[in-house]
Amino acid sequence: LKYEQAVYLQQHNYDNAALANAPMVVDYAELDNCSAQVAAEQIILKHQFYIDTLTKTEYFRMKFLRKLKVLNDIPSVLALRADIHRDSFLNILL
């Protein structure tokens, strides 16, 4: 809801009349001691980071779960665990 209010403000060019329809963004701005425009931009940016992170983690979850389902011995699972650690580390760098 906070993200939707931030987008609403952005679409209305951060007009003072639109602030009444975005109380969560106004509260965020007051708590962060910034303008409603800065607050809305921060909320939108954080939302995009969240979506990007969720997309990456879901991809890795599906990829490795698919591989794990076909493994049937301990050495194979240990090798997969090493692959998960490697890919997770590389993902952090990207």
ABEGO torsion letter per residue (X at the ends): XAAAAAAAAAAAGGBAAAAAABAAAAAAAAAAGBBAAAAAAAAAAAAAAAAAAAAAAAAAAAAAAAAAAABABAAAAAAAAAAAAAAAAAAAAX
